[in-house]
């Protein structure tokens, strides 16, 4: 019987693993460049940790079960609750602001579709303990720097940002009411994907606001930039404060070199309850894929989960959609096996010396291959080429008798005899 991977799960053969390594390698490099430290946590957590953050409805999306110790547990669907738990446990002893990142594998039992599987790797970057707008801008800058390092430009991707505090001021001014804000957010979150009439009906039937108020709420989203909102709502000091904050946010991103990658968008609200301030999502400019990345400020989560009050801002960027975009743009490196040296023995008699050289080169950090059983020289050269060897060392009886080996550079075909001692010790 031929067994296959479960639906929504991936096998990473060497070419697919090379793509994953390329993406996660850039993520780690950029995070370190911005001064973030890496952490990790267990892939299995108490189920209640996720219920406390997202409510009972999250259970239907989880791989959860009761373990042998009669504990209700779940494979982690996200990293933020684990982050909150860990920070709360040591909050007093951690230097603020905390700048951490992780690259966990996450699991959700969802319907698989393009850009969404039941497992994926996700880059999480968070700053905790800082409420200044500079922290919000720094977090988005990290995400954009990684996309830039992967070869994507402002013509390929755009980070659309907003602030829930601005929406709250505008929504309350329209009569939405604080208790109905979340339902309003959830409806508005689909404004660019569903007809306006459907959103209006949802505001009335689900959010529970009147038809006149629903029209007033929807009218807010006719304004496409901060200047228009300032003209329309400039008499409200609370609105002006939020507009000033967002303008400072955009200005900092521009100074960091990402002005071409960013745009204010009042329809970005993020359909999650725990966001409290800035929110953003990164999309491909053509609008063909799901969001590449999403995040924002969540100042109350640590208090809700760990009874520690710390402002926080962060994001999650998955490898699935990003990998699709990089493939479409031709930005993934071609996979070819690589080795520094391939060692060839002309006869079995040269193998003992060959193994000594292999050990010496590997001890110096080189990647070395050789045939595990003897074959003719032609087959060995063919294997060396297929495995991407940069250089070949040929051990023949006449050469070894003279204390030499043949050294060939595969790319140029250049070949010369070199002292055996050069490969057994000293610098090659």
N, C-alpha and C positions, 0 to 999 in steps of 0.2 A: 504494500500500500504506500502510495506517495503522499507524504504529509506536506501541507502548506502552512504558511504563517496565518495566524488568525486574521479575520477581516479588520482592516484599519491599522494593522501592525506591519512593520517593514523589516525585511532582511537587508543588512548592510554588507553586500559583497564588497571587495576592495574598491571598485570604482565609486560605489555609493558612499562607502566610508570615507573615501578621499574628499568627496564633496562636503560631507559633514565635518570632517576635520578642518577643511579650508574655512568654512563658515565659523565654526566655534573657535578656531585659532585667531581669526580676525577679531571676534568678539572679545576674547581674552586680552589680546594685544591692546585694543583700544581702551578697554576698561582699566588696564594697568597704566596706560598713558594718561588717563584722567585721574589717577590716584585712587582707584577703587581696589578693595581687597576681596579676594574670593572666599566664599564659604560654601558649605553644603549641609544637607540635613537628611534624615531618613526618608526613604521612598514610601514608608508606611507610617501613617499617623492615626491618632484617635479620630473617629468619625465626627465627634462633637466639635473638633477644632474647625472643620469646614462648615458645619451647621451654624455655629456661632457667627461666622463671618457672612454666610450667604443665605441662611435660612434653610428650612426643611426641604424646600424644592430642589436643592442641590443634590440630594441623595439619589434621585433618579438619573443623575449624570455621572455617578461615580462607580468605580470598581470597589465595592465595599462588602464586608463579610464579618462574621463573628469568629475570632481566632480561637485557638485551643485553650487560651486563658479566659475565655468568655468575655473578651473585650470587643466592642464594636470598633472596627478599624476600616481604613480606606487607603488605596493607593493615591498618592498625592495628585490632585488635578491642577494645582497651582502652587507657587512657592511662597506667596505673601503671608499666609497664615503661619507657616513654619518660621519665616523671618520674624514675624511679630512675637511668636512664642519664644524664640531664642533671645531676641533683644530684651523682652520683658524680664527674662530670667537673670540678665546681667546688666540691666540698664544703668545702674549706679556706677559700675566700674568701666563703662565704655566711653572712650573719648568722643565728644560730639563736635561737629556732626559726624555721624556714622556713615561711611561711604563703602557699601558692600555690593558685591555682585555674585551671581551664581549661574550655572548652566545645567539645570536639572532635566531629567527625563520626566515628563508629566503624562498622566493617563486620564482619559474621560470616556465614559461609555456613551457615545453620541453617534448619530447617523453619519456615516462617512460620505464625504463629497469633496469636490476639488478644493484643495487648500486646507482641508480639515480631516485629520485622521483620529484614531483612538489613542495614539501616543505621539509625542513629538518632543524635541529638545527645545528649550526656551531660555533665552538670555534675560535674566532679571537684574535690573540695576536700580538701586534705591539710595536715597539720602535721607537719613532720619536725624531729627534733632535740630533742624533749621527751617524757619518759616519764611525767610527772605525770598523774594522772587528770583534771586540769583540761583538758588537751589533748583527751582523749577526749570530755569533756562539751561543750567548745567546738565540736568538729566536728559532733556531732549537733545542737547548738543552731543552727548555721548552716543545716542542712538543714530543721529545723522552722521557723525564722524565714522561710525562703523560702516554704514551704507556707502559713504564716500570712499572708504578704504577698499570696499568690495568692488568699486568701479562704477557705482551708480551716481548720477549727477542730478541736479535740480530739474533737468528735462525728463528724468526717469521717475522720480518720486517726489511727493510733497507731504509735509507734515501739516495737517490742519488742526488748529488749536482753538480753544475757547476757555471759559472759566465759569464754573457752576455758580460762583458767587454773583457774577454778572447776570446770569440767567435767573437767579433767585430774585435779584432786585427788579429785573424787568418783568418776571412772572408775577411777583407780588403786586407790582404796580398795575398789572393787567387784571388783578383780582383772582389769581390762581389759588392763593392760600398756601401757607407753608406745609400743611398736612397733605397737600395734593401734589407737591412738587415732584416727588419720585415718580408717580404715575405719569405726570406730565413729561418728565425726562424720558421715560421709557417709550412714550408715544412719539416724541420728537426725534428720538434716536433713529427712527425709521423714515424720517421725512424725505430723505433723498432716495429711498428705495420703494416707497409706496405712494399711491396717489394722495394728494392733499385732502381730498374728501374723506378718504379712509382714516387719515390721521385725525381729522376734525371729529369724525364719529367716535373714534377711540377716546379722544379727550373728553367728550361728553359722556359716553357710556362707561368708560373704565376709570378715567381720572375724576369723573363726577363733577365737572364744571359745566356751567351753563353754556348754551350755544353762543351767546353774545361774547362771553368771556373767552370761549374757545377761539372765536374769530380774532379777538384782540391778541391772544397768545400767538396765534399763527402769523399775525401781522408783524410781529417782532422779527420774523425770519425773512422779511423782504429786504432788510438792511444787510448789505453784503460786506461792509467794512466798518472799522471803528470810527472813521470820520463821519459816516452817515448816522451811526448810533449817537455820536456826540451831538450832532445837529438836532436829532429827533428827541433825545432824552436829556439834553444838557442842563435842564432846570433841576434835575434830581441830583443832589450832592452824593447820595449813595451810589447811583449809577456812575457818576463821574469818577468816584474813587476807584471803582472796578475797571473803568476804561483806562484810567491812568496806569493801573497795575498791569493790564494787558499790553499797553503800549510800551511800558518798560521791559516787559517780558520779550516782546518782539524785537525791541531795540538791542537787547543784550544778545539775542540769537544772531542778529545781523552783524554785530561787532565781533562775534565769535566766528564769523565767516559762513553763516548758514541762512542768510536772508533769501537766497534764491530757492531754498528748500522749504520755506515756511509760508503759511497763509492763515489769517484769521478766518474762521468759519463758524457762524453762530449755531449751525445744526449739529456740531460735534458736542455730544453730551455724555457719551459712554453709558451703556445701559446697566451699570452696577451701582448698588446703593451706597457703597462706602466712599465714593469720591466726594471731596469737599471743596475743591478749588479748581486749579487749572486742569484741563483734560486735553488729550491730543490723540490723534490716530495718524499713522503714516500709510499712504496709499501709492500705488503706481499711477502715474499721470494719465495713462490710458483708461483707467478704471476697469480693467479686465479681471482683476484679482481681488480677493478678500484683503482686509487690512493687514499690512505687514507687521505692524507694531501698534500698541496702545498703552496709554498710561495716564498718570496725573497725580494730583495731590490727594492724600487720604489721612487727614490729621487726627481722625478719631479711632482708627482701627486698633492701634496698640492699646488704647484705653479699654476698648470693648473686649479684646481678647486677653490682654495680659495685665490690665489694671495699671498700666504705666502711660502717662500722658506725654507723648512725643509727636511733634509734627513730622510728617513724612511725605515723600514724593518719589515716584518710581515708574518703571514700565516693564512690560514683557514683550519680547520679540521672538517669534517662533521660527524654526528652521524650514517648515514645509512651504509656506507661501514665498518666503525669501528665496529658497532654492529654486522654485518655479520661475520667479522673476529673473534671477541671475542666469538661468538656463535660456530663457527666452531672449535675453539681451546678449547672449554669447559671452558671458563674463565668468563662466566656470573654467578653471584650468583643465586642460586635457589630462586625462589620467594615463600615465605610463609608468610601469614599474621602474624603479631606479636603484642602481647599485654603483658604488664607487669602483669596485674591482671585481672581475671575474677571473678565476685562476684555472688554467688549463694544463693538465698533465698529458704529455704525449704518450707515455706508457704508464702502467701501474707502478713501475719502479720509482717514478718521480713523486708519487703521492705523499710519502712521508715528509719530504721537504715542502711540498705544496701546503700541507696542513700546518707546518711550522710558520710559514709566511702568513697563512690565513689568520692564525692566532695572533701573530705580532701586529698585523694591520688592524684587526678588530680591537686589540688592546689600545691602539692609538686613535680609536673612534671611527674607523672607516667601515663602510658597509661592504661586506665581502661575500661572494657566492662562488660555488664550484659544483661540479656534478657529483652527486652522491654515489654514483657508480660509474665505472669507466666507460667511455664512448670514444669514437674516433674524433680526431681534432675538428673536422668539419662540423659535426653535430654539436660539439662543445661551443664553437664560435657562433653557431646559429642560436643556441640557447642563450649565450651571452648577449647577443643583439636583442632577442625577444624580451629579455629581462632588464633591458635598459642600462647595461653596464657602460660606464664612461671609458674605462680602461681595462685592458686584458693583459695578464701576465702569463706567458707560455713557458712551461718547465719541460725542456727537452733533455735527453741524455747527453748530447754534445755540449749544450750550453752549461748544464750543471757541472760537467767535468771541468769546464773552464771557469767555474764559479760565477756564472752569469745566468740571467733569465731574459727572455724577449718581452719587451714592453711595447704594447700597441695602444694608441689613442683611437678609440672607435670612431669618433666624429670625423677625424681627418685622415685616418689610415696611416698616420705617421708611426713608424716602427723603429726601435733601436734596441741594442743589447745594453743591459745595465747590470751592475754588480749585484749578486745575490745578497751581499751584506747590507746593501741599501734597504732591502725589504725586510730583512730579519731584525734590524735595529737601526736607530738613527732616523733621520727625516727622509720620507719618501718624496 
